Amino acid sequence: MRIVGRFPDQDQVGTVVDSLKNLGLDRKDMIISDLAKGSMTDEQRLRDEIMIKTERDSIRLGENESFAEGFEGLHGREGILVAVEIPKNMSQSVREVMEQSGASEIIQD
């Protein structure tokens, strides 16, 4: 199962990543993508220790679609996406963490 949260800013992403790690998830299980390509500088990424993967590194996507287009039901096109693959029994906990961290939208498939 995959859950995706859309967050307005990088500070909220840092919070949700830390909280997901506290639930026992590993950073390698998460994909983070800035929807406004290029809005975050390399210096900012390094400072906050959040690595943004490219669209080609995304989970279960076809060769020609962007990261955001791979999620049915995603309405907003601004912010930063955090996608995580989880066992079904963790879905409620992950949704709660994303809501508490300020996600403006959450979808799961």
OpenMM code with the backbone's topology and positions (N, CA, C; nanometers):
from openmm import Vec3, app, unit

residues = "MET ARG ILE VAL GLY ARG PHE PRO ASP GLN ASP GLN VAL GLY THR VAL VAL ASP SER LEU LYS ASN LEU GLY LEU ASP ARG LYS ASP MET ILE ILE SER ASP LEU ALA LYS GLY SER MET THR ASP GLU GLN ARG LEU ARG ASP GLU ILE MET ILE LYS THR GLU ARG ASP SER ILE ARG LEU GLY GLU ASN GLU SER PHE ALA GLU GLY PHE GLU GLY LEU HIS GLY ARG GLU GLY ILE LEU VAL ALA VAL GLU ILE PRO LYS ASN MET SER GLN SER VAL ARG GLU VAL MET GLU GLN SER GLY ALA SER GLU ILE ILE GLN ASP".split()
positions = [
    Vec3(0.0845, -0.1172, 0.0000),
    Vec3(0.0000, 0.0000, 0.0000),
    Vec3(0.0893, 0.1238, 0.0000),
    Vec3(0.0385, 0.2273, -0.0657),
    Vec3(0.1147, 0.3519, -0.0741),
    Vec3(0.0266, 0.4661, -0.0251),
    Vec3(0.0855, 0.5537, 0.0558),
    Vec3(0.0183, 0.6749, 0.1022),
    Vec3(0.1036, 0.7929, 0.0582),
    Vec3(0.0349, 0.8963, 0.0076),
    Vec3(0.1031, 1.0159, -0.0406),
    Vec3(0.0428, 1.1380, 0.0269),
    Vec3(0.1292, 1.2211, 0.0824),
    Vec3(0.0848, 1.3471, 0.1407),
    Vec3(0.1460, 1.4628, 0.0645),
    Vec3(0.0676, 1.5693, 0.0471),
    Vec3(0.1186, 1.6914, -0.0168),
    Vec3(0.1320, 1.7967, 0.0918),
    Vec3(0.2529, 1.8519, 0.1032),
    Vec3(0.2848, 1.9475, 0.2083),
    Vec3(0.3223, 2.0826, 0.1481),
    Vec3(0.2764, 2.1912, 0.2101),
    Vec3(0.3045, 2.3237, 0.1554),
    Vec3(0.4507, 2.3660, 0.1617),
    Vec3(0.5240, 2.3237, 0.2638),
    Vec3(0.6629, 2.3708, 0.2725),
    Vec3(0.7579, 2.2654, 0.3283),
    Vec3(0.8846, 2.2953, 0.3156),
    Vec3(0.9915, 2.2022, 0.3505),
    Vec3(0.9981, 2.1716, 0.5003),
    Vec3(0.9639, 2.2680, 0.5846),
    Vec3(0.9669, 2.2431, 0.7289),
    Vec3(0.8695, 2.1324, 0.7680),
    Vec3(0.7527, 2.1325, 0.7061),
    Vec3(0.6545, 2.0278, 0.7345),
    Vec3(0.7030, 1.8924, 0.6850),
    Vec3(0.7751, 1.8921, 0.5742),
    Vec3(0.8301, 1.7665, 0.5219),
    Vec3(0.9322, 1.7098, 0.6198),
    Vec3(1.0178, 1.7962, 0.6738),
    Vec3(1.1151, 1.7499, 0.7726),
    Vec3(1.0469, 1.6892, 0.8939),
    Vec3(0.9372, 1.7513, 0.9367),
    Vec3(0.8615, 1.7002, 1.0511),
    Vec3(0.8006, 1.5646, 1.0206),
    Vec3(0.7380, 1.5500, 0.9024),
    Vec3(0.6734, 1.4229, 0.8709),
    Vec3(0.7768, 1.3119, 0.8521),
    Vec3(0.8915, 1.3424, 0.7938),
    Vec3(0.9955, 1.2405, 0.7770),
    Vec3(1.0429, 1.1913, 0.9130),
    Vec3(1.0686, 1.2834, 1.0050),
    Vec3(1.1106, 1.2437, 1.1402),
    Vec3(1.0033, 1.1600, 1.2093),
    Vec3(0.8771, 1.2008, 1.1955),
    Vec3(0.7679, 1.1279, 1.2595),
    Vec3(0.7498, 0.9886, 1.1990),
    Vec3(0.7650, 0.9782, 1.0672),
    Vec3(0.7541, 0.8469, 1.0036),
    Vec3(0.8687, 0.7556, 1.0464),
    Vec3(0.9869, 0.8119, 1.0626),
    Vec3(1.0996, 0.7323, 1.1140),
    Vec3(1.0682, 0.6821, 1.2550),
    Vec3(1.0040, 0.7672, 1.3365),
    Vec3(0.9669, 0.7269, 1.4729),
    Vec3(0.8638, 0.6140, 1.4735),
    Vec3(0.7863, 0.6019, 1.3649),
    Vec3(0.6918, 0.4903, 1.3523),
    Vec3(0.7621, 0.3611, 1.3109),
    Vec3(0.8904, 0.3713, 1.2764),
    Vec3(0.9650, 0.2525, 1.2365),
    Vec3(0.9921, 0.2419, 1.0880),
    Vec3(0.9513, 0.3442, 1.0111),
    Vec3(0.9779, 0.3423, 0.8674),
    Vec3(1.1193, 0.3917, 0.8399),
    Vec3(1.1781, 0.3410, 0.7361),
    Vec3(1.3119, 0.3801, 0.6967),
    Vec3(1.3041, 0.4873, 0.5887),
    Vec3(1.3996, 0.5777, 0.5861),
    Vec3(1.4000, 0.6849, 0.4862),
    Vec3(1.3998, 0.6287, 0.3436),
    Vec3(1.4602, 0.5122, 0.3247),
    Vec3(1.4646, 0.4523, 0.1907),
    Vec3(1.3265, 0.4072, 0.1434),
    Vec3(1.2287, 0.3994, 0.2343),
    Vec3(1.0926, 0.3637, 0.1980),
    Vec3(1.0098, 0.4846, 0.1543),
    Vec3(1.0711, 0.6039, 0.1579),
    Vec3(1.0000, 0.7275, 0.1262),
    Vec3(1.0546, 0.7899, -0.0015),
    Vec3(0.9633, 0.8476, -0.0783),
    Vec3(1.0005, 0.9270, -0.1946),
    Vec3(0.9514, 1.0682, -0.1667),
    Vec3(1.0381, 1.1650, -0.1863),
    Vec3(1.0024, 1.3048, -0.1648),
    Vec3(1.0281, 1.3789, -0.2946),
    Vec3(0.9275, 1.4521, -0.3399),
    Vec3(0.9395, 1.5227, -0.4673),
    Vec3(0.8802, 1.6622, -0.4571),
    Vec3(0.9582, 1.7607, -0.4965),
    Vec3(0.9132, 1.8993, -0.4999),
    Vec3(0.8336, 1.9194, -0.6282),
    Vec3(0.7054, 1.9548, -0.6166),
    Vec3(0.6212, 1.9721, -0.7342),
    Vec3(0.6611, 2.0950, -0.8160),
    Vec3(0.7160, 2.1957, -0.7503),
    Vec3(0.7642, 2.3147, -0.8206),
    Vec3(0.9112, 2.2914, -0.8515),
    Vec3(0.9383, 2.2168, -0.9560),
    Vec3(1.0740, 2.1759, -0.9896),
    Vec3(1.1711, 2.2928, -0.9814),
    Vec3(1.2780, 2.2693, -0.9069),
    Vec3(1.3839, 2.3690, -0.8995),
    Vec3(1.3609, 2.4774, -0.7962),
    Vec3(1.2518, 2.4727, -0.7204),
    Vec3(1.2291, 2.5801, -0.6242),
    Vec3(1.3174, 2.5674, -0.5011),
    Vec3(1.3702, 2.4514, -0.4758),
    Vec3(1.4570, 2.4296, -0.3613),
    Vec3(1.6007, 2.4153, -0.4104),
    Vec3(1.6900, 2.4949, -0.3557),
    Vec3(1.8284, 2.4897, -0.4009),
    Vec3(1.9000, 2.3702, -0.3407),
    Vec3(2.0113, 2.3308, -0.4031),
    Vec3(2.0913, 2.2207, -0.3502),
    Vec3(2.1401, 2.2529, -0.2099),
    Vec3(2.1739, 2.3786, -0.1865),
    Vec3(2.2212, 2.4192, -0.0539),
    Vec3(2.1122, 2.3985, 0.0514),
    Vec3(1.9881, 2.4319, 0.0186),
    Vec3(1.8783, 2.4104, 0.1130),
    Vec3(1.8576, 2.2626, 0.1399),
    Vec3(1.8656, 2.1814, 0.0373),
    Vec3(1.8468, 2.0366, 0.0551),
    Vec3(1.9529, 1.9796, 0.1478),
    Vec3(2.0768, 2.0191, 0.1259),
    Vec3(2.1846, 1.9674, 0.2096),
    Vec3(2.1716, 2.0168, 0.3526),
    Vec3(2.1346, 2.1429, 0.3683),
    Vec3(2.1222, 2.2002, 0.5024),
    Vec3(2.0178, 2.1240, 0.5838),
    Vec3(1.9081, 2.0898, 0.5230),
    Vec3(1.8001, 2.0229, 0.5945),
    Vec3(1.8069, 1.8717, 0.5865),
    Vec3(1.9057, 1.8199, 0.5174),
    Vec3(1.9289, 1.6760, 0.5056),
    Vec3(1.8075, 1.6003, 0.4523),
    Vec3(1.7367, 1.6624, 0.3589),
    Vec3(1.6260, 1.5950, 0.2916),
    Vec3(1.6647, 1.5848, 0.1462),
    Vec3(1.6806, 1.4650, 0.0976),
    Vec3(1.7176, 1.4460, -0.0410),
    Vec3(1.5907, 1.4293, -0.1241),
    Vec3(1.5778, 1.5096, -0.2259),
    Vec3(1.4633, 1.5017, -0.3143),
    Vec3(1.5000, 1.4096, -0.4291),
    Vec3(1.4279, 1.3010, -0.4452),
    Vec3(1.4550, 1.2093, -0.5554),
    Vec3(1.3950, 1.2647, -0.6832),
    Vec3(1.4505, 1.2260, -0.7930),
    Vec3(1.3990, 1.2717, -0.9215),
    Vec3(1.2758, 1.1922, -0.9592),
    Vec3(1.2057, 1.2410, -1.0619),
    Vec3(1.0866, 1.1714, -1.1082),
    Vec3(1.1195, 1.0306, -1.1538),
    Vec3(1.2371, 1.0077, -1.2075),
    Vec3(1.2757, 0.8760, -1.2580),
    Vec3(1.2971, 0.7770, -1.1437),
    Vec3(1.3145, 0.8253, -1.0195),
    Vec3(1.3359, 0.7378, -0.9050),
    Vec3(1.2064, 0.7027, -0.8333),
    Vec3(1.0921, 0.7431, -0.8858),
    Vec3(0.9658, 0.7286, -0.8146),
    Vec3(0.9178, 0.5839, -0.8079),
    Vec3(0.8198, 0.5630, -0.7217),
    Vec3(0.7655, 0.4305, -0.6978),
    Vec3(0.6625, 0.3959, -0.8044),
    Vec3(0.6795, 0.2793, -0.8729),
    Vec3(0.5804, 0.2226, -0.9641),
    Vec3(0.5281, 0.3203, -1.0692),
    Vec3(0.6116, 0.3953, -1.1334),
    Vec3(0.5646, 0.4869, -1.2363),
    Vec3(0.6125, 0.4437, -1.3731),
    Vec3(0.5360, 0.4778, -1.4742),
    Vec3(0.5760, 0.4513, -1.6114),
    Vec3(0.6888, 0.5446, -1.6519),
    Vec3(0.7523, 0.5142, -1.7600),
    Vec3(0.8678, 0.5899, -1.8060),
    Vec3(0.8369, 0.7344, -1.8419),
    Vec3(0.7159, 0.7642, -1.8906),
    Vec3(0.6897, 0.8960, -1.9464),
    Vec3(0.6034, 0.9869, -1.8596),
    Vec3(0.5664, 0.9472, -1.7412),
    Vec3(0.4814, 1.0342, -1.6618),
    Vec3(0.5599, 1.0966, -1.5475),
    Vec3(0.5151, 1.2135, -1.5043),
    Vec3(0.5823, 1.2803, -1.3937),
    Vec3(0.5403, 1.2145, -1.2627),
    Vec3(0.6095, 1.2487, -1.1574),
    Vec3(0.5825, 1.1903, -1.0264),
    Vec3(0.4377, 1.2153, -0.9841),
    Vec3(0.3910, 1.3389, -0.9918),
    Vec3(0.2561, 1.3733, -0.9475),
    Vec3(0.1486, 1.3068, -1.0325),
    Vec3(0.1738, 1.2870, -1.1604),
    Vec3(0.0751, 1.2254, -1.2487),
    Vec3(0.0535, 1.0777, -1.2169),
    Vec3(0.1421, 1.0188, -1.1400),
    Vec3(0.1293, 0.8787, -1.1051),
    Vec3(0.0292, 0.8507, -0.9952),
    Vec3(-0.0334, 0.9557, -0.9407),
    Vec3(-0.1265, 0.9394, -0.8295),
    Vec3(-0.2647, 0.9876, -0.8687),
    Vec3(-0.3585, 0.8947, -0.8824),
    Vec3(-0.4965, 0.9328, -0.9103),
    Vec3(-0.5553, 0.9989, -0.7866),
    Vec3(-0.6287, 1.1054, -0.8081),
    Vec3(-0.6944, 1.1736, -0.6970),
    Vec3(-0.6155, 1.2877, -0.6385),
    Vec3(-0.4952, 1.3113, -0.6840),
    Vec3(-0.4158, 1.4230, -0.6336),
    Vec3(-0.4670, 1.5507, -0.6997),
    Vec3(-0.5133, 1.6461, -0.6197),
    Vec3(-0.5749, 1.7671, -0.6740),
    Vec3(-0.4770, 1.8830, -0.6834),
    Vec3(-0.3993, 1.9054, -0.5808),
    Vec3(-0.3070, 2.0184, -0.5805),
    Vec3(-0.1832, 1.9914, -0.6636),
    Vec3(-0.1279, 2.0964, -0.7201),
    Vec3(-0.0072, 2.0842, -0.8020),
    Vec3(0.1066, 2.1692, -0.7474),
    Vec3(0.0952, 2.2117, -0.6210),
    Vec3(0.2003, 2.2895, -0.5570),
    Vec3(0.2383, 2.2219, -0.4269),
    Vec3(0.3610, 2.2417, -0.3865),
    Vec3(0.4087, 2.1867, -0.2615),
    Vec3(0.5068, 2.0738, -0.2825),
    Vec3(0.5198, 1.9920, -0.1806),
    Vec3(0.6146, 1.8811, -0.1806),
    Vec3(0.5385, 1.7533, -0.1480),
    Vec3(0.5583, 1.6509, -0.2299),
    Vec3(0.4936, 1.5217, -0.2064),
    Vec3(0.5845, 1.4316, -0.1243),
    Vec3(0.5252, 1.3609, -0.0310),
    Vec3(0.5934, 1.2558, 0.0439),
    Vec3(0.5132, 1.1286, 0.0210),
    Vec3(0.5741, 1.0319, -0.0453),
    Vec3(0.5094, 0.9033, -0.0725),
    Vec3(0.5813, 0.7957, 0.0064),
    Vec3(0.5051, 0.7049, 0.0641),
    Vec3(0.5645, 0.5985, 0.1440),
    Vec3(0.4910, 0.4672, 0.1177),
    Vec3(0.5685, 0.3612, 0.0998),
    Vec3(0.5141, 0.2260, 0.0859),
    Vec3(0.5077, 0.1664, 0.2266),
    Vec3(0.3882, 0.1171, 0.2625),
    Vec3(0.3693, 0.0645, 0.3977),
    Vec3(0.2826, -0.0601, 0.3933),
    Vec3(0.2902, -0.1412, 0.5006),
    Vec3(0.1940, -0.2508, 0.5145),
    Vec3(0.0558, -0.1901, 0.5443),
    Vec3(-0.0485, -0.2564, 0.5024),
    Vec3(-0.1851, -0.2048, 0.5176),
    Vec3(-0.2197, -0.1716, 0.6631),
    Vec3(-0.1675, -0.2497, 0.7566),
    Vec3(-0.2024, -0.2275, 0.8972),
    Vec3(-0.1431, -0.0984, 0.9552),
    Vec3(-0.0548, -0.0305, 0.8812),
    Vec3(0.0033, 0.0953, 0.9290),
    Vec3(-0.0661, 0.2174, 0.8698),
    Vec3(-0.1643, 0.1972, 0.7835),
    Vec3(-0.2218, 0.3096, 0.7096),
    Vec3(-0.2814, 0.4177, 0.8005),
    Vec3(-0.3546, 0.3796, 0.9019),
    Vec3(-0.4161, 0.4791, 0.9906),
    Vec3(-0.3101, 0.5610, 1.0636),
    Vec3(-0.2065, 0.4964, 1.1136),
    Vec3(-0.1004, 0.5675, 1.1852),
    Vec3(-0.0272, 0.6654, 1.0943),
    Vec3(0.0014, 0.6221, 0.9720),
    Vec3(0.0731, 0.7086, 0.8775),
    Vec3(-0.0145, 0.8267, 0.8378),
    Vec3(-0.1426, 0.8034, 0.8139),
    Vec3(-0.2347, 0.9135, 0.7806),
    Vec3(-0.2400, 1.0159, 0.8936),
    Vec3(-0.2470, 0.9682, 1.0184),
    Vec3(-0.2512, 1.0584, 1.1329),
    Vec3(-0.1243, 1.1420, 1.1426),
    Vec3(-0.0089, 1.0793, 1.1206),
    Vec3(0.1182, 1.1518, 1.1248),
    Vec3(0.1206, 1.2600, 1.0171),
    Vec3(0.0755, 1.2255, 0.8970),
    Vec3(0.0741, 1.3234, 0.7880),
    Vec3(-0.0210, 1.4390, 0.8182),
    Vec3(-0.1393, 1.4080, 0.8726),
    Vec3(-0.2349, 1.5133, 0.9086),
    Vec3(-0.1765, 1.6050, 1.0149),
    Vec3(-0.1174, 1.5470, 1.1192),
    Vec3(-0.0596, 1.6258, 1.2274),
    Vec3(0.0611, 1.7071, 1.1827),
    Vec3(0.1267, 1.6638, 1.0760),
    Vec3(0.2441, 1.7352, 1.0250),
    Vec3(0.2065, 1.8445, 0.9255),
    Vec3(0.0780, 1.8579, 0.8951),
    Vec3(0.0330, 1.9680, 0.8114),
    Vec3(0.0076, 1.9356, 0.6662),
    Vec3(-0.0170, 1.8088, 0.6336),
    Vec3(-0.0457, 1.7734, 0.4944),
    Vec3(-0.1723, 1.8452, 0.4487),
    Vec3(-0.1652, 1.9057, 0.3305),
    Vec3(-0.2818, 1.9732, 0.2756),
    Vec3(-0.3688, 1.8779, 0.1956),
    Vec3(-0.3127, 1.7608, 0.1656),
    Vec3(-0.3864, 1.6580, 0.0919),
    Vec3(-0.3203, 1.5230, 0.1191),
    Vec3(-0.4017, 1.4183, 0.1368),
    Vec3(-0.3503, 1.2830, 0.1581),
    Vec3(-0.4321, 1.1889, 0.0709),
    Vec3(-0.3627, 1.1050, -0.0054),
    Vec3(-0.4300, 1.0023, -0.0845),
    Vec3(-0.3611, 0.8692, -0.0574),
    Vec3(-0.4335, 0.7616, -0.0798),
    Vec3(-0.3720, 0.6295, -0.0670),
    Vec3(-0.4241, 0.5393, -0.1765),
    Vec3(-0.3367, 0.4485, -0.2191),
    Vec3(-0.3774, 0.3503, -0.3200),
    Vec3(-0.3144, 0.2170, -0.2890),
] * unit.nanometer
topology = app.Topology()
chain = topology.addChain("A")
for resn in residues:
    res = topology.addResidue(resn, chain)
    for name in ("N", "CA", "C"):
        topology.addAtom(name, app.Element.getBySymbol(name[0]), res)
